[in-house]
């Protein structure tokens, strides 16, 4: 046994590990020297290597294997990369992506949201899980241009209305009363679909027919 004085001042660097260079949070299948084959999410922590396993026969929170020594690992198979795992999780949450190109311009966003709203309206009530996933796609697109909940509600209601009428809907057609609080229910303006926040916030004067109506809100409000 070495005396304390004989120990080196600096411990030697460990040699290369078979898991060095593997992508953090990727899903790996490892064959170990004892013959076991384990699969899980790879987590390197302070230059040590761990695998977080979940599935049947394991605790609800899963089980962590490791630290895995270099001599323990015989073979490595990448089951899913980190990006593939993220895309799989997104698809489970949002369902298959509704076809159509990614929106860029104001018209693109309006068309994409109308397409998604019609997709939500077309799903039967019995298939509520698919309806929820499609609505998440609609909400994710609306969040990109900060479209408010009241205007999202209008577009979803308008898509349902379009399945039984070709006429443009009025507030009375879509809402329980002739008037609604804009935070709850409001018709989107064309500028609301603009990807530029400055354009969306720009005030637009009321149309001539509103200004001409002596009982309209803009006319009655003090200047």
Protein Blocks (a to p, Z undefined) as FASTA:
>chain_A
ZZfklpcfbdcdddddfkgoiaghiacddddfkopacddddddeehiacdddedehiafk
opaeddddfklpmbdcdfbdfklmmmmmmmmmnopadeddddfblmlmmmmmmmmmmmmm
mpcfklmmlmmmmmmmmmmmmmmnopafklmmmmmmmmmmmmmocbdcdfklmmmbfbdc
fkloccddfklmpmblklmmpccdddfklmmpmkbmklmpcZZ
